[in-house]
Amino acid sequence: MYIHQRKDWPNFTWDADKISPLLGAVRHNQGKILGQMQALGFKLQEETMLKALTLDVVKTSQIEGEQLNPEQVRSSIARRLGIEIAGAVPAERSVEGIVEMLLDATQSYAKPLTAERLFDWHAALFPTGRSGMYKINVGAWRDDVMQVTSGPMGKEKIHFEAPPATKVPAEMQQFLGWMETDQGIDPVIKAAIAHLWFVTIHPFDDGNGRIARAIADLQLARADQSPQRFYSMSAQIQAERNKYYDILENTQKGELDITPWLEWFLDCLMHSMAQTDEVVSKTLIRAKFWETHKETQLNVRQQKILHLLLDDFFGVLNVSKYAKINKTSTDTALRDIQDLMQKDILEQEGKGRSTSYRLK
């Protein structure tokens, strides 16, 4: 029996004695992070928030197996928030859609969450009306059976079956009413419940996981009473992807006591907050770099590479990788790199085929 088939669904219960210490630690960290950010100043706050939001968009898509271009995501967010950045690039429609959804969730967190708003989010995620090769209902509740499966076709393992499509409108009406009513539940706990409740209803043909995480982000923004996001829950969920699916499946096949789910959610949130110190450190390094080189003449290709090197560049930088990233010739790449070395920005490591470059 699935949790939504229980007689008292959706009257969730939990062990407050187990949850209270975790919730207290999360609330303490929230206050600490907001205090840190206020001490940084406006420009560095912008940089940190841009980093966190970019990570959130990229990672929530990775959880579903979709790889987005981080520079496109960053550029799209910066443009929509009015943040000036060097090396901005145009973004594909698929990137713009998920950015639209996440920014609407976090920047307009105080607006009521309605069916129409969720339909807008869903339409933004699937602008072509298709998920891959398959046509889906866009901006409307699903009208068919919804199962979460794995394994080859014909030998699928069913991990979960959502409520019948005929029940979805009533289920969602109840959920949305709960979201906009004060039950005296701590807003962070409400974010955890909202994530679980929505993804259990699974009201859309596709995109339910991404929308569930956007709803959790919206509720966490309500908990902070701020549109500024300085930590990424989705990045931590991606890091704990197997645990995430395991606890979700176990909870959806369990009783209405969701203590283990809340423990996992709060622990995951704590880990995501712990990454903020690293994000702040990188932001400070990045800000110092651009302040040092604010008068340095750099072309668009060089700016793009430097942004990558200052973030989370994977592997080592060599001429061929520079050329591939910028879609240019190796001759042009080499000239750009040599220019950056002359400007005392890059330094060479190794020789011959092992030659690579790094920031000085």
N, C-alpha and C positions, 0 to 999 in steps of 0.2 A: 504493500500500500504506500502511495506517495503522500507527502505531507499535505498537499492540497485536497486529498480525499478524506482527511481526518474530520471527525464530526465537528470539532470546534475551530476548524480553519476559518480565518487566519488569526486566532487569538494566541499569539506567541507568548511563551513564558521563558524565564531565565533565572539563574541563581545569582541574585544580587550580591551575595557575599563573595562570589568568585569574580564577578564583573567589576565591582566598585573600585578595587585597587588598580586594575588596568585602566579603567576610565579616568581615575585621578591622575595617573601618570601621563596619559594622553593630553588631558586638559592642561597639566603643568607644562608639557612640551609646546602646546599651542601658544600659551602665553609667552614662553621663552623665545620662540621663533618670531612672533610679532614684535617683541621687544628688540630683538637683534636687527630686524628689518628697519625699524624706526630709527635705529642708530646709524644705519648705513647711508641715509640720504636718498633723495628721490631718484636720482639717476641710477644708482646701484640697485635700488628696489626694482626699478623697471627691468634692469638686466637680469636680476634673479628670477623675477616673475616670468619673463620671456623664456628663460631656460626651463623653468618648471613646467610651464604650459606646453612648450615644444615637446618636452619629454613625455608629458601626459598623452598628447595626441599620437606621437610615434608609437608609444608602448601599448596604448589601448588597441591600436590596430595590429601590432605584432602579436598580441594575445590571440587574435583571430586569424593569424597567419598571413596578414597583409603587410607588406613592407612599403612604407612611405618615405619619400625623400626628406630628410630632416631640414635641409636648407630651404626647401619649398614651404615646409610647415612653419619654420621660424619666420620666413619672409611674410607669409600670409597673416600670421598672428600679429607681427609688428605693424603691418599696414593697417589692420583693423583696429589696433589699439593706439595708433598714431605715434608709435615708437620709431625714431629714426635709427636705421642700422646701415652699415656699409655692406655692399655686395648683395643687396636684395635681388631675388630671382622671381620670375613668374611662377605661379603654382597651378598644378593641374586641378580640374574640377573635383576629382575625388578627394584631394587634399583640402580644397576650399570648403567642401561639404562638412567634413568632420571638424574642421576648425570652427565653422559657423556654429555647429551644435555645442561644442565645448565652451565657446565664449558666451553663447546665449545662456548656458547653464550656470556659469560662474559669475559673469559680469552682471547678469540680470537675475541673480539668485532670489531676490525678494518677490519677483513676479510669480503669481500662482502657476503651479504645474497643472496644465489642463490637457485633455485629449488632443485638442487642436495644436497645442504647442509640441506635443510628442509627435503628432503627424508631420509637423514642419521639420522636426529633427530627422525623422525617418526619410522624408523626401530629400533632405540635404545629403543624407548618406548614400542614397541610391537615385541620383539625378536622371539616369537613363531608364529607370523602371525595371532594371535587371540586376540580379546578383550573379556575376559571372555571365554564363550563357543563358541563365534561366530567368524568365519573366516572373516577377513577384508582385504582390499587392503592395503598392507604395502609398504612404500616407493614409493607411487604413488598417484596421485589425485583420489578422489572418482569418481565413475561412476554411481551414483544413486542419487535419491532425498534425501535431507538432511533437516529434520525437528527437531526442539527442542520442545519436548513435555513433559507433566506431566500428572499424573492420571493413573487409571487402564486401562489395555488393553481393547480396544473396546470403551472406554470413554475418550480417550486422549484429552487433551487441547493443541492445537498448539500455542506455544509462538512465534515461528519464523520459517520461511522457507528460507533457503539459496538460492543463485542463482542456476539455473539448472546446472547439471554436465557438460553439453556441453560448458558452459561459463567459467568454472573454469580455464582452461589453460590460456585463454586470460586475465581473471581477475587477476590471479596470476602474469602474465608477467607484467601487468601494476603496480601492487603493488610492486613487486621486483625492477622494474625500478625506482619507486618513492623512495624506501628505499635507493637506492644508488646514488640519485641525490640531489644536494643541491638546495632547493627551497627558502632558506632564512628563513626557519621556525626554531624557537628555538628547539634544540634537545630534550628537555623535552616534549614540545608540540608534537613533532614528535613521541615520545614514546607513548603518549596517543592516537594519531590518528592511529598509527601502530597497537596497540592492538585492537582497535575498527574495523578497516578496515579488518584485517586478520580474526578475529572471525566472522565477517559478511559474508565473502566469505565462511568460514567453508570448506576449500578445502579437508580435509581428512575424512575418515570414522569415526575416533575417535581420541582423543588426541588434538583436536583443541584448547581447553582452555589452556592446559599446554603449548602448543607451542606458543600461543598468548602471554602468560605471559613471556615466554623465549625471545620472540622477543622484548617485552617491556624492559626486563632486559638488552638485548643487546644494545638497543637504549639508555637506561639510563647510561650504561657504556660508550657509545660514548659521552653522555652529560658530564660525569665526566672526560672523557679522561683518564680513569683508569680501569684496570681489577679488582681492589680491591673493594669488595662490603661490605659495613658496615651497610646496612639497608635492610630489606626484604619487598618488595611490596606485595608479595604473602601472607605473614603472616597477613598484614593489610587487604588485600582483604578477607581472611578467616574470620577475625574478623567482617568484614562488608558484609558477604556473601549475605544476603538478599538484602541489598542496591545495591550490585554489580549486581545481576541478575535483579533487578527492573530497574536500570538506563540503563543497557544494553538493556533490552527489550523495554523500552520507546524510547531509541535512535534509535534502529533498526526499530521501527514502526513510527518514526518521520520524520522531515524535515532534510535537509542537514546542517542546523545550529546546530552544536554540542556543543554549549556553556555549557549546563548542564552536558554533559559527561566530558568535559575538567575540569569544576569546581569540579566534583566529583573525577576525577583522581588526580588532584593536591592536593585536600584536603586529599585524601587517602595517597598520597605520603608524605605529611607533617606529618600525624600521624605516618607513618612508620619510618620517620626520628626521631620523638620524642622518639621512643622506643630505639634509639641508645644509649642514656645516660644510660638507664637501662642495656643494653647489655655491655657497657664499664664497668659499676660498677661491674657487675657479673664477667667479665673477670679479673678485678683487684683482686677480692676476690679469684677467682680460681687460679690465678697466685701466689698470696701470700701463699695460702694453699699448693700448690705443691712445692714451694720454701722451706717452713717450713718443709715439709715431704720428701724432696728429698733423704734423707738417710734412710727413714723408709722402712722396708721390708714389702711389700704387695703382696698378691697373686692376680691372674687375677680376681677372683670373687670380692675381696675387691676393686680392682681398678675400676671395672665396676660400683659397687654400689656408690662409692665415686664420680665418674663422674656424675652419675645421680643425686645425692644429691646436687652437686654443680651447676647443671643446673636447670631444671624445674621438679623436682620429684613430682609426683602427689600423694597426700594423705600423710600417715605416713608410716615409715619403721618399720615393725615388722619381726619376724623370718620367718613366712610363706611367706611373700612377698619377703624377701631376697632369700628364697629357690626357689620360683617360678621364679624369674627373672634370677637366675643363673642355674636353672634346676638341683638343687642338693637337698640333704636330709635336713630335718629340723635340724638334729644333726650337720651336717657340717655348716649349716647357723648359728646356735647358737655359735659354736666354733669360726667362723670367726668374729661374732659380739663381742663376749667377748674379742677376741684378739684386735679388734679395740678400745674397751673401755680401755683395759690395756695400749694401746699406746696413750691414751688421745685424740682420734680422735672422738669417739662417746660418747654420754651420754644417760642414760636411762631416760624415762619419764613414769610415771604410774606404776601400779603393776598388777599382774595376767593377765587376758585376755586383759586388757587395756595397757599392756606393749608395748612401742614403743621406737624408738631410733632416735636421731638427731645429726647433727654435733655440736661439742662443740664451 
